[in-house]
Amino acid sequence: MPASRPLAPPDSDAEPRQRRARRKEARPGELLDAALQLFVEKGFAATRVEEVAARAGVSKGTLFLYFPSKEELFKAVVRENIAGRFPEWNEELAQFSGDSAELVRYCLHTWWERVGMTPASGITKLVMSEAGMFPEIAAFYQQEVIEPGHDLIRRILQRGMDRGEFRPLSLEYAVYSLIAPMIFLLMWKHSMAPCCPATEVIDPIGFIDNQVDLLLRGMLVPGPTA
């Protein structure tokens, strides 16, 4: 009588299936990470979807299952790293209990920690460099990032005026006064900083603190003179 072969456990292939499932679930995130790196390194025009797929370790066909075009891939990168965080930032603004000068300092420091210090900081330079060639990308960035960002800063400045902490301001121009130093910091980081001598290095936190001090001296209601 032939020896019977041992029966395989009923779910012996469960672990490979689970690994494949986890791998499939991870793909969108891996693709977004790879796309962010390449967009920042090469720009939108020069980045090819084949490169993104190769860096993420998948086929081009797999990439298109999740993102039907390079433009949609870029939009997903922006939403994942910047635009999708505005609900969180608006909630922090609503719950902030300190004075408005502290809030301005907190917002600029937090923005640098969560965006400026990350690879996503290169997105601003990309958009500014290639907006003329890709107006649809510029329009998307305007709607998803610039407008919500301006609205958030307006609310911070209006809060200061309503509480009697800031003098009356022209909000539209005051918004740009806060944004401009941060854009300079990003452009410097992704253009001149890598090739500057050590004597020309800019400390981002020191730069931000100095800008906040300069701006607040122009916004705060004057106190009693000594």
Secondary structure, DSSP 8 states (H G I E B T S, - for coil): ---------TTTTHHHHHHHHHHHHHHHHHHHHHHHHHHHHH-TTT--HHHHHHHHTS-HHHHHHH-SSHHHHHHHHHHHHTGGGHHHHHHHHHH--S-HHHHHHHHHHHHIIIIITSGGGHHHHHHHHHTTT-HHHHHHHIIIIIHHHHHHHHHHHHHHHHTTSB----HHHHHHHHHHHHHHHHHHHTTTGGGS-GGG---HHHHHHHHHHHHHHHHB------
